[in-house]
Amino acid sequence: MPWSDLRTFQIHYADRVGENYFVCPSSPTVAGHKWWYFPRMVMDEALLLKQWDSSGGIAQGENVDNLHSTFTVHSAIVDPTCPVDAPARESIEVRLAVIWGNE
C-alpha cells in the first residue's frame, strides 16, 4: 500500500498521546489496494495480523513504499452473504511480543 494512502491520527489517552492510521481510497494513478476476506473460518482457526514491526519502513521513519511493512492494515465489512438470523460474531484479541536476535 502506498504511504500516500495512509493518514495519521492521534489517540488521546489519560497518560499519553498515541498514533494510528486511516486508509484512504486508492489513488486513481496507482494500483488499487489488495484486500483478503476469510468467510469460511471455523472455531479452531486463527488469523494473525502484524501489529507493529520496529524494523518496518514507517517505524524507521521512512515514508517510502518499498520497505517491508511496519503493520497490517485491517478493517471490517458488512457481509452481504450473512443470514439475518445468524448468531453474533465473537472474536478475541490477543497481543504478544515476538523478539528476534539482531539480524
C-alpha positions as semicolon CSV with decimal commas, in nm:
position;residue;x (nm);y (nm);z (nm)
1;M;0,000;0,000;0,000
2;P;0,147;0,337;-0,090
3;W;0,239;0,562;0,202
4;S;0,028;0,834;0,037
5;D;-0,286;0,626;0,108
6;L;-0,238;0,648;0,487
7;R;-0,345;0,934;0,714
8;T;-0,213;0,963;1,069
9;F;-0,447;1,050;1,354
10;Q;-0,385;1,096;1,725
11;I;-0,542;0,896;2,006
12;H;-0,551;1,089;2,335
13;Y;-0,521;0,871;2,644
14;A;-0,521;0,989;3,005
15;D;-0,142;0,948;3,028
16;R;-0,015;0,986;2,670
17;V;-0,095;1,062;2,308
18;G;-0,069;0,774;2,061
19;E;-0,097;0,744;1,683
20;N;-0,287;0,529;1,442
21;Y;-0,369;0,537;1,073
22;F;-0,671;0,569;0,847
23;V;-0,657;0,420;0,500
24;C;-0,770;0,645;0,216
25;P;-0,917;0,513;-0,107
26;S;-0,663;0,401;-0,363
27;S;-0,520;0,674;-0,580
28;P;-0,650;0,656;-0,937
29;T;-0,290;0,676;-1,061
30;V;-0,162;0,363;-0,880
31;A;-0,278;0,004;-0,846
32;G;-0,568;-0,039;-0,602
33;H;-0,540;-0,188;-0,257
34;K;-0,549;-0,565;-0,224
35;W;-0,776;-0,697;0,049
36;W;-0,835;-1,057;0,162
37;Y;-1,154;-1,191;0,311
38;F;-1,187;-1,515;0,511
39;P;-1,559;-1,602;0,511
40;R;-1,521;-1,972;0,593
41;M;-1,304;-1,960;0,903
42;V;-1,410;-2,204;1,173
43;M;-1,371;-2,205;1,552
44;D;-1,032;-2,382;1,557
45;E;-0,865;-2,138;1,315
46;A;-0,689;-1,812;1,393
47;L;-0,583;-1,516;1,183
48;L;-0,261;-1,342;1,285
49;L;-0,203;-0,977;1,194
50;K;0,125;-0,791;1,233
51;Q;0,060;-0,520;1,492
52;W;0,397;-0,343;1,474
53;D;0,742;-0,423;1,336
54;S;1,016;-0,194;1,464
55;S;1,228;-0,268;1,155
56;G;0,948;-0,171;0,913
57;G;0,970;0,139;0,697
58;I;0,731;0,359;0,898
59;A;0,895;0,259;1,228
60;Q;1,231;0,355;1,079
61;G;1,099;0,697;0,981
62;E;1,099;0,615;0,611
63;N;0,789;0,732;0,427
64;V;0,858;0,505;0,134
65;D;0,660;0,226;-0,020
66;N;0,929;-0,037;-0,088
67;L;1,047;-0,136;0,260
68;H;0,879;-0,425;0,438
69;S;0,562;-0,340;0,623
70;T;0,554;-0,196;0,973
71;F;0,199;-0,315;1,043
72;T;-0,101;-0,480;0,882
73;V;-0,385;-0,260;0,763
74;H;-0,715;-0,427;0,852
75;S;-1,082;-0,339;0,851
76;A;-1,433;-0,473;0,896
77;I;-1,714;-0,512;0,644
78;V;-2,083;-0,584;0,638
79;D;-2,105;-0,930;0,485
80;P;-2,397;-0,931;0,242
81;T;-2,399;-1,314;0,241
82;C;-2,454;-1,341;0,617
83;P;-2,806;-1,462;0,706
84;V;-3,007;-1,204;0,901
85;D;-3,070;-1,459;1,180
86;A;-2,705;-1,565;1,218
87;P;-2,566;-1,552;1,572
88;A;-2,347;-1,253;1,652
89;R;-1,981;-1,299;1,569
90;E;-1,740;-1,324;1,859
91;S;-1,368;-1,264;1,849
92;I;-1,082;-1,247;2,094
93;E;-0,793;-1,007;2,051
94;V;-0,463;-1,120;2,196
95;R;-0,145;-0,915;2,168
96;L;0,201;-1,055;2,216
97;A;0,557;-0,953;2,151
98;V;0,792;-1,161;1,938
99;I;1,157;-1,068;1,968
100;W;1,427;-1,190;1,733
101;G;1,800;-1,152;1,785
102;N;1,999;-0,896;1,589
103;E;1,988;-0,956;1,217
